[in-house]
Amino acid sequence: MNFSGDATAPICAAIKGDLAGLSTVCFNVVPGMVSGDISLQNRPRFGRPTDCNDEALHNALREKPNATTRELSMTLGCGRTTIIRHLQALSYRKLMSTWVPHELSASQLAARAS
């Protein structure tokens, strides 16, 4: 089954000007298609507004790059999963954030020396 191909054919036809093949679902999802506006710039957003400011998140990470998501959520006042989603959207990855000293026992040190 090719659901994506079946869905894109009427949308492509509508962009070219043939609105007959579009279902009402497409008009609900993309209301600008009826008026011919297919640009995605400066469109009003739907849904719940974000409660995490990306610029504040950038600043907090510049200030303390090894901060955990829990620390960032307490600092910015948003949920931890919100912080995780925003970090993923901003292409941040946690890599070797802290160095942990590796302490060897006396027998392990002796085994390495010989």
trRosetta pair geometry for C-beta under 8 A, 3 or more apart (Angstrom, degrees):
i j d omega theta_ij theta_ji phi_ij phi_ji
2 5 3.9 -2 146 30 117 120
2 6 6.1 134 101 -22 76 88
3 6 5.6 -57 -147 39 33 112
3 7 6.2 28 156 -18 67 109
4 7 5.7 -58 -146 39 31 109
4 8 6.1 24 160 -18 67 110
5 8 6.0 -57 -137 37 29 104
5 9 6.6 40 163 -33 62 101
6 9 6.5 -47 -153 16 26 113
7 10 7.3 -66 -171 36 35 96
7 11 6.8 23 147 -11 67 117
8 11 5.4 -65 -150 44 43 113
8 12 5.8 44 156 -23 78 105
9 12 6.0 -55 -146 36 27 108
9 13 6.5 26 155 -17 62 107
9 21 7.4 -74 119 142 88 148
10 13 5.4 -54 -146 39 36 114
10 14 6.2 40 153 -24 67 103
10 21 3.9 -145 -124 122 97 106
10 22 5.0 150 158 -85 118 56
10 23 7.2 68 114 -7 165 75
10 26 6.7 -132 111 -44 118 159
11 14 5.6 -52 -149 33 32 112
11 15 6.6 35 151 -22 64 101
11 22 7.1 85 -85 -103 49 102
11 26 6.3 -164 -88 -136 86 135
11 30 7.7 83 -132 24 108 154
11 33 7.9 -96 -143 -112 75 151
12 15 5.7 -49 -150 30 34 112
12 16 6.7 28 152 -13 63 106
13 16 5.8 -60 -153 41 34 109
13 18 4.4 -55 167 71 97 111
13 20 8.0 -64 134 52 130 74
13 21 5.1 39 78 42 147 133
13 22 7.6 -160 79 -48 101 84
14 17 7.6 162 -172 19 30 6
14 18 6.5 -93 -85 77 37 56
14 19 5.3 63 -127 -104 87 59
14 21 7.1 -128 -53 63 86 88
14 22 4.9 44 -73 -54 133 128
14 26 7.0 173 -21 143 164 147
14 33 5.4 19 147 -177 131 129
15 33 7.6 -76 -78 -134 60 103
15 38 5.9 62 -126 -101 95 157
18 21 6.3 37 126 7 104 102
19 22 5.6 -49 -166 19 63 119
19 33 7.5 145 -114 141 105 103
19 34 7.3 73 -131 -114 146 60
22 26 4.4 -98 -166 63 105 142
22 27 6.5 108 136 -44 124 86
22 33 7.2 173 -124 122 169 145
23 26 5.6 111 59 2 67 95
23 27 7.7 -130 106 2 45 88
24 27 5.3 -54 -154 38 47 113
24 28 6.3 48 149 -21 72 102
25 28 5.7 -56 -151 37 33 110
25 29 6.2 25 154 -14 68 108
26 29 5.8 -58 -142 42 32 106
26 30 5.9 -26 176 36 70 102
26 33 6.8 -31 145 43 100 158
27 30 7.1 -73 -122 67 21 65
27 31 6.5 56 175 -107 61 54
27 33 6.7 -117 -108 61 60 112
27 34 6.1 50 -135 -50 103 112
28 31 7.1 2 -145 -69 20 85
30 33 4.7 58 118 -21 109 113
31 34 6.7 -38 -177 15 54 107
32 35 5.9 -65 -160 49 55 101
32 36 7.7 -71 161 68 76 25
32 37 3.9 -81 -174 81 112 96
32 38 6.5 167 115 -82 114 34
32 39 7.8 -94 150 46 156 57
32 43 7.3 -85 -40 -116 141 125
33 36 7.5 44 -170 -78 33 20
33 37 7.8 -100 -68 61 23 57
33 38 6.6 51 -100 -89 67 84
39 42 7.9 15 118 41 117 84
39 43 7.8 177 105 -49 74 106
40 43 6.2 -67 -165 -4 46 129
45 49 7.5 103 93 -101 132 69
50 53 7.9 138 115 -74 109 38
50 82 7.8 143 -159 -162 84 116
50 86 7.9 106 -164 -86 131 115
51 77 8.0 -98 152 109 106 87
51 78 5.2 155 106 -110 97 108
51 82 6.7 -34 65 -160 93 162
52 56 7.6 -132 -178 66 63 112
52 57 6.4 44 164 -52 104 122
52 76 6.1 51 -135 142 86 139
52 78 4.2 -30 -79 -37 98 171
52 82 5.0 162 -30 146 136 117
52 83 6.6 -179 -127 -82 153 56
52 86 5.2 -110 107 -47 141 153
53 56 4.0 69 82 11 110 111
53 57 6.7 -179 93 -13 57 83
53 76 7.3 -154 39 -156 82 117
54 57 5.4 -53 -149 36 35 115
54 58 6.4 40 151 -21 67 100
54 86 6.3 -159 -99 -167 79 119
54 90 6.5 155 -148 -76 110 128
55 58 5.6 -47 -149 33 35 113
55 59 6.4 34 152 -17 64 104
56 59 5.6 -52 -147 38 34 112
56 60 6.3 35 154 -20 66 105
56 76 5.7 128 124 -121 124 109
57 60 5.8 -52 -145 36 31 111
57 61 6.4 27 155 -15 63 107
57 72 7.0 49 -133 -170 82 124
57 76 6.5 4 -81 -85 73 155
57 83 7.2 166 -121 -136 121 80
57 86 5.8 -145 -81 129 171 136
57 87 7.4 -143 176 -73 136 73
57 90 7.2 -177 107 -13 134 160
58 61 5.9 -62 -150 40 29 108
58 62 6.4 29 153 -20 66 105
58 90 7.7 -154 -74 -158 89 155
59 62 5.6 -52 -146 34 33 111
59 63 6.3 32 155 -19 65 107
60 63 5.7 -55 -148 38 31 113
60 64 6.7 -35 172 42 66 89
60 67 6.6 -59 152 37 98 162
60 72 5.7 120 128 -128 144 89
60 75 5.5 132 -131 112 137 145
60 76 6.4 -82 -37 -56 157 105
61 64 7.2 -84 -134 70 25 53
61 65 5.7 53 178 -109 71 59
61 67 6.9 -123 -106 35 56 115
61 72 7.7 11 -67 -105 79 127
61 92 7.2 -108 -122 -121 160 148
62 65 7.2 14 -121 -66 18 86
64 67 4.3 79 110 -47 110 107
64 71 7.4 -76 105 127 142 139
65 97 7.8 -160 126 -141 79 85
66 97 4.5 129 -138 180 87 95
66 98 5.7 92 -162 -63 138 87
67 71 4.4 -123 -168 86 96 128
67 72 5.3 113 127 -54 126 88
67 75 7.5 -26 -167 -4 152 144
68 71 4.8 99 53 7 76 99
68 72 7.0 -142 96 -2 41 88
69 72 5.5 -53 -144 41 36 112
69 73 6.2 39 155 -23 67 104
69 80 5.1 87 136 -158 107 90
69 83 4.9 157 -157 100 91 130
69 84 5.6 16 -136 -66 149 84
69 87 7.4 -98 -102 -8 105 147
70 73 5.8 -53 -146 34 30 110
70 74 6.6 26 155 -15 63 104
70 80 5.9 -10 -91 -105 57 124
71 74 5.9 -57 -150 38 32 107
71 75 6.2 31 153 -20 66 110
72 75 5.6 -55 -143 38 32 112
72 76 6.0 5 167 2 68 113
72 83 4.9 131 102 -146 119 147
73 76 6.5 -65 -133 51 25 92
73 77 7.7 164 173 -19 53 3
73 78 5.8 -102 -139 79 74 60
73 79 6.1 -22 -144 165 126 16
73 80 4.4 -64 -49 -79 156 62
73 82 7.4 116 -114 56 102 93
73 83 5.0 -110 -70 -21 86 138
74 77 7.6 27 -172 -72 25 43
76 83 7.1 138 49 -90 135 109
78 82 4.5 -92 153 83 118 139
78 83 6.1 145 89 -52 109 83
79 82 4.3 98 63 2 86 106
79 83 7.1 -147 98 -6 48 83
80 83 5.6 -50 -153 33 36 113
80 84 6.5 38 149 -20 66 103
81 84 5.3 -47 -146 35 38 115
81 85 6.4 41 153 -20 66 102
82 85 5.8 -53 -149 36 31 110
82 86 6.3 27 154 -15 65 107
83 86 5.9 -59 -147 40 30 108
83 87 6.2 30 155 -20 66 107
84 87 5.8 -55 -146 37 29 111
84 88 6.4 28 155 -17 63 106
85 88 5.8 -57 -150 38 30 110
85 89 6.2 29 153 -18 65 108
86 89 5.5 -53 -144 38 33 112
86 90 6.1 22 157 -9 66 110
87 90 5.9 -62 -143 46 29 103
87 92 4.2 -75 -168 60 86 120
88 91 7.6 34 -179 -78 33 28
88 92 7.3 -82 -67 50 25 75
94 97 5.5 -26 -171 -50 94 119
96 99 7.5 26 176 -73 95 69
104 108 4.1 -129 -170 94 101 123
104 109 5.0 129 113 -58 125 80
104 112 7.2 -28 -167 -4 164 137
105 108 4.8 94 52 8 74 104
105 109 7.1 -136 95 -5 38 87
106 109 5.7 -53 -148 35 32 112
106 110 6.4 32 153 -19 65 106
107 110 5.6 -52 -147 36 33 112
107 111 6.4 35 153 -20 65 105
108 111 5.7 -52 -147 35 33 112
108 112 6.5 31 154 -18 64 105
109 112 5.9 -58 -151 36 31 109
109 113 6.4 30 154 -22 66 108
110 113 5.8 -54 -145 34 32 111
110 114 6.6 14 162 -8 64 109
111 114 6.5 -66 -147 41 27 99
